[in-house]
Amino acid sequence: MLIDTHCHLNMYLHKRFGRDINSVLNQIQKNRILTVTTSLDETAFRQNLKIAKKSKYIIPTFGVHPWNASKYVNKIDSLKRLIKKSYIIGEIGLDYFFVKDKSKYAAQRRVFEVFLKETRNKVISVHTKGAEKDALRLLKRHRNKKVIIHWYSGDMGTLKKMIKEGYYFSVGPEIMFSDHSKKIVKSIPLKRILTETDNPGGPESIMGKKGMPILIKNVVVEIAQIKKKTSRQIEKVVEDNFKRLTECILPSPF
């Protein structure tokens, strides 16, 4: 089974991405792509919950993206209630790369730590762009172990430390264009690799057009080439990894 462990299905409802969720759902259903749709905030989570009712292949998750963290610093009780409603948590973390205003970093860390304290027994999808060392420090402080590092693009030293901690890594379409990403994938053990698209906006930033669910097949092909495996072997590796990490019973393909 193909598995997209990190995308944002609710974003397809936005004008920028065509407001066409039906073609997206059709691709997911036709290709049987188990899809974890992460959320940037509470509104996105509510939208993703509604979308998930339309397909057995969709898992909605609650999270607050670091870009939105400052809006939730004074809503900690609300965060805790919403965390309890989501089996998998995402997208959470830190971002010192796209967020240039350092005055917002304290809010990011505050909200991230609330999530970490509340999710020691949950699977979490973590954004670390430009803040890899701080993210690792906080993950270790709070002893979170069921960790998926989303779209890792940092230094190799921190990567090795994350691998040593037992974290998983969701690999996306950047490996089709970046030598650094290919090097990262070479270093990640097969038993820690997951696949993602970060649709629809992530692929748009590197491909110039919105990503669609079928893009996950290209990601699998690229990983297979790097790891000298067949696409089917990588697909099975990812499926086994996802089941081991999440303890989810995957939907029947029939």
N, C-alpha and C positions, 0 to 999 in steps of 0.2 A: 504493500500500500504506500502511495506517495503521501508524505506528511509535510505540511507547511506549518512550522512551529511559531511563526511570527509574521502576522500581517494585520491590516487594519480594514476590515470589511466595511465598517461604517463610513469610511472615507469615500467609498464609491457613491454614496448618497449626496456628496457635495457637488456643486455645479462644476467646479474645476475638473472633476473626474467623470463628468457626464451624467451623473444621477441615474446610472443604469446598473442596478444590482442584479437584475434577472439574468443577464448574460454571464455575470460572474458566478452566480449560483448554478447556472447550467453547466459551466466548465467544471466546477467542483464536483457536481453530481455525476456528470458523464465520465470523468476521469478518476472518480472516487478518491479525491484528495482530502485527507483529514486535515482540517484547517483550524488552527488556534488563532482566533481573532483578538488581538490585544487592544487595550483602550488607553487613550491619552488622558482621560478624565472621567468623571461620573456620567456626563452626558453621552459620551462615546460608549460607555458600558451599557447604558440603557438601550441605546440603538443596537448594539451588538447582541444583547439578549433577545431582542425582537427578530433580528436576522437569523439567529441560531435556531429559532423555532421552525424555520423553513427547510432545514436539512439536518440529517443525522450525522453529517460529516463535519459539523461546525461546533467548536468549543469556545464559548465566550469567556473572556477573562477581564477582571477589573485591575486597573492600575492608574497611576498618575505619572505622566511623563515628566522628567525634570524641567522641561520647558514650562510646565504648568504648576510646578511645585509651590510657587509663591502664593497662588490662589488658595492653597489648602493648609497653610501653616496654622491658621486659626480654626480649622475644621477637623481636628484630630479625632474627635468622637465619631464624626460622620465617616471618616476614613476607616476606622476600626469596624464599624457596622458593615460597611460595604466589603471589606476584606473577608469577613465571615461568609459572605454570599458567593464567593468565587473559589473554586477548587484549585485553579492555577492562577497565579498573579502576574500581570504584566500590562503595560510596560512601565517599569520603575527604574530608578538609578540616578546617575549624575551625568552632567554634560558641561564640560569646560571648553569645548571646542566651538560649537555653534552659539552658545551663550557667552557673549563677550563681557557682559556686565558682572563683574566679580561680586558686587553687592548682593547678587541673587544666589550665590553659592551656599550661603548659610541656610537659606530656605530649602534648597535642594537637599542638603545633608540632613536637615531636620525631618523632612517628609520621608526621605529614603530610610532613615533609621526607624521611623514609626512602622513602616512596612516590614523592615527586617525583624523587629521585635515581635511583630504579630504573625510572622510567616515562617517560623523555624521548622514547621512540619509541612509546609506547602512548597510546591514548585514555583519558582519565580523566574521571570524573564527580565534580564538586567541590561540596561543601556549604560555604557561606560565611556562614551566618546570624549577623548581628551582628559578623562579623569580616571583612567584605569587603575592607577596606584591607590587613589583614595577609595575607589569602589572596592578594591580587594581588601584594603585595611578594614573597612566597615563590615564587609561580609565575614571576615575572620573574627572581628570583634563580637559579632552577634551569632556566630557559629551556624550560619545558614549553610546547608549542605546540598539541598535540592535546587541547584543553581544552573540556569541556562544563561550564558553570556551571549547576548544578541549582537551580531555583526561586529565581532572583535576586530579592531584595526590598529591596536596599540603596539608597543614595543615587545620584542621577543622575550625579554627577561621577565616581564610581568606575566606574559602568556604562560611561560614555564611554571611560574608560581601558582597560577590559576589551575593549570593541569594537575599540579601536585596536590591541590586542595580537592580534586575530584570533580570539578565543575564540568558541565557540558557546554558545547558551543554550537550555536545555530549559524550555519554558513549560508550566505546569500549570493545574489547575482554579481556582486563585485568581483568574485573570483574569475569571472569571464573577462575582466579588463585589467586587473591589478596584479602585478608580480608579487607585491607584498602580501596580498591576500592568499595567493597560491602558496607562498612560503609558510604562512600561518597554517593553512590546511595541511601541508606536509607534516607539520609539527604536532598536530592534534591526533591523539590515538583514535583509531577507528571506533572504539567503544565509547567515545565521548562526542562523536559527531552527530549533529542534527541538521536539518535543512530548513531554510526559510526563504521568503521572497521580500518581506517588508513592503508588500503591495499596499496601495498603488503608488505611494509617493517615493519610497526608497528607490525603486528602479528608475523612476522618472528622473531622479537627480543624476544618474549615471548613464542612462540610455536615451534620455530626451523624450520619453513617452511613458505613460502610465503602465504599470505592470499588471498582468492578468494571471489568474491562478496557474495556468499551464506553464508559466515560467519556471515552476519548480522542477520540471523535467530537465530543463537546461542546466540547472544547478546540480542535479544528480549526475548528469553526464560529465560536467567539469570535475566534480569530486572524484568520479570513477577514473578519469584520465590521470589525475594527480596521484591517486592512491593505487593505480595500476590494477583496478578491479573492473568488473562489468557494471553497467548501470543497475542491473537487477540485483547484483550483490550489494551495492551501496543502498539501494532501496530497502533491502531486507535488514541491513545493518542499522539504518535509521529507524526502521519500524521496531526492531528489538530494543534499541537504545531508548526510544520514546516510551515503550511499554515498561521497561525496567525503571526508568526515572519516575514516571507518573503513576505507575500501577493502574493505568487505564485499561479497560477492556475495549478494544477497538471495534468499531461497528462492522457488521457483516458486509461484504462487498455485494451481496445479492439482494 
